Amino acid sequence: MKHGPTPAPKIINCLVTQANTNILVTTVVCVVIWDILMFILLLRSAYYTCGIRPQQLDGGTDLILDKSCSQFVKILYRDGLIYYFYTLILHVGNLVSFFVSPVSQNKSLRPGV
């Protein structure tokens, strides 16, 4: 991976000018898979901790809302799910923009080039 001079001298950043595209794509795909996994696990945990559970009422099974979960825990689950959802959307957008963006002056960052 090679770095070039920053286009804005007052902003400290890392401008990649040449890189192995397989490594970049693999890294972003791994991050997307991680976000999906964390979102599913958090959703499952929220469902079983504060979600709807079957309960025996009058000889039949009914689905009731579990009230044993505190408001604080519900807010933590809600905010965590929102965070992982938006992070997942941003990483997928990053991956899509990597493949859809037009070829610039430096073709070394385009897949397959």
Order of alpha helices (4+ residues) and beta strands (2+ residues): beta-beta-alpha-beta-beta-alpha
